[in-house]
Amino acid sequence: MQRPEAWPRPHPGEGAAAAQAGGPAPPARAGEPSGLRLQEPSLYTIKAVFILDNDGRRLLAKYYDDTFPSMKEQMVFEKNVFNKTSRTESEIAFFGGMTIVYKNSIDLFLYVVGSSYENELMLMSVLTCLFESLNHMLSVILESDPQQVIQKVNFRVLQSAKEQIKWSLLK
């Protein structure tokens, strides 16, 4: 007798119970009429990440697929997205068949782009991680005296060198 875990089960959202609950229809199979089809799962949830200045000019961009194969197409897309999002207070936009989550901070606009069927919460978690990481790395300078800055940097370098020497001797 098979264990229950090994029995064939429908994926979440398939079957009569999902149809009654308003869930998506199962993917069409050979010989069935085509209807709403589920997208194959993918690890590539992010199509692009880009950062623009307050004039909409690119500071950094990374595209993860060939939706916009040329630099010119990427720049046009970024400018259109900026024009649509720069004057709004929301954090999500749908543009060109894509889901875009964004955040601005003073004079930077950070964007994470996914496909139209992508989970907005997943995209937002990527954006939040990026935003907070940059915020920690590029935080406000608390010291303006060059000698104090050098002293603090030298102290950190010295501490790092001590740790490396200690671990190399313990090996």
N, C-alpha and C positions, 0 to 999 in steps of 0.2 A: 504494500500500500504506500502511495506517495505521501510525503509530508505536505501540509497545506502550502508551505512557502514555494514548493516546486510546481504547483498547479498553474496552468496558464490563467493569467488574470488580465483584465483590460487595464490600460493605462488610466491614470486619473483623468477625468473629463470624458471618458468614452462610455458608451452604452446607454440604455434607456434611462437610468437614474440621472445621468448627466443631462440628457435632453430635457427631462422634466424639471431639473434644477436650473435650466438656462445655460448650461455649460456648452462648450464647443462640441461640434459634431465630430465623430471619429474620422480619421483620414479615409479618403475614398480608396477602395481596393480594386483590383482588376475586375472589370465587368460591372462595377457599381457606377451610378451617375456621379459626376464630380460635383462637389459642394465645397463647403469650407474645409480646407485641408490644414492640418497642423504642420508647422515648420519642424524640420529635423533639428534636434538639440545640437548646440554648438558651444564650444568653449570660447569662441570669438564673439563675445557679447558687445564689445566696444568697437565701433567703426572708426572713431577719431577722437582725439583730444587736442584742443588748441587753446592758446592764450592770446588775447588781443589787448592792445592798449585802448585808451579811452577815445581814440579816433578810429578804431576798427582795423588798425594795422597789426599784422602778425608779429608776435614776439616769439612764439614757439608753436609748432604743430607736428603731430604724429598721426598718420593715417594707417590703419591696420588692414585695409582691403583695397580693392581697385575700383571702388565706387567713383572716385575722382582721380583718375590715373595721372593727369598732368598737374603741374604746379599752378598753371593758369586756372584750371577748373577748381582747384582747391581754394585759391584766393577769391574767386568769384563767389563760391559757396560761403566762405567765411564772411565776406563783406555782406552778403544777403542775410545771413544769420544775424550778424551784428546789427544791421539796419532794423531787423524785426524785433530784436530783443533788448537793444540798448535803452529804450525808453519805457520799459515795462518793469513792474516790480515782482512779477511771477518768477518761478524757478524752472519752468518747463515750457517747451514749445514743440509743436509738430510742424515740420517744414520739409518739403521735398520728399515726403514718404519716410521721414526719419524722426525719431524721438530725440530731443535735445534738452539736456538739463544744463543749467548754467548758474553762475554765481558771480557777482562783481564785488570788488573791494577797492575802494577809492578810485584808482585809475586802471585797474586790471579787470578783464572779463575772462573767466575760465569756463570752458565748454567741454562737455562729454557728449558724444553722439553715438546713438545706437539705432538699430532698425526700428521700424514702426511697431513691431510686435514685442519689442524688448520691455522688460519690467522696469518701470521708472524708478522704483526703489533701489534696484540693483545699480542702475546708472547713477543715482544720487549718492549711493554709498561710495562709489568710485570717486565722484566729484568731491565729496566731503573729505575723503582721505587725501586727495591731491591738495585741496585747499588748506587743510590743517597742516599738512607736511610743509608746504611752502610757507605758511604763516610762521611755523616754528623756525625754519631755516632762514627766512628773510625778515626776522622780527626787528623791532625798532632798536636802533643803537642806543644803548644806555650810557655809553661813555664817549666823551668827545676829546679827551686828552690822549694824544698819540702815544705817549709814554705808558700810560695805564693800559691801553689796548695791547701794546707790544708785550708788556709785562704779563698780562693775562694769557695771551697766546703762547708766550714762552713757557709759562707755567703748565699749560695743557700739553704742549709738546714734550716738556720734560717728564710729566706724569706718564704720558704714553710711552716714551722711551724707556722709563723705569719698568713699566709693565712688560714690554717686549723683552727686555733683558732678563727679567725675572722668569718669564716663561721659557726663554731659550736655555737658561741654566737648569731649570727643573726637568727638561726633556731628557 
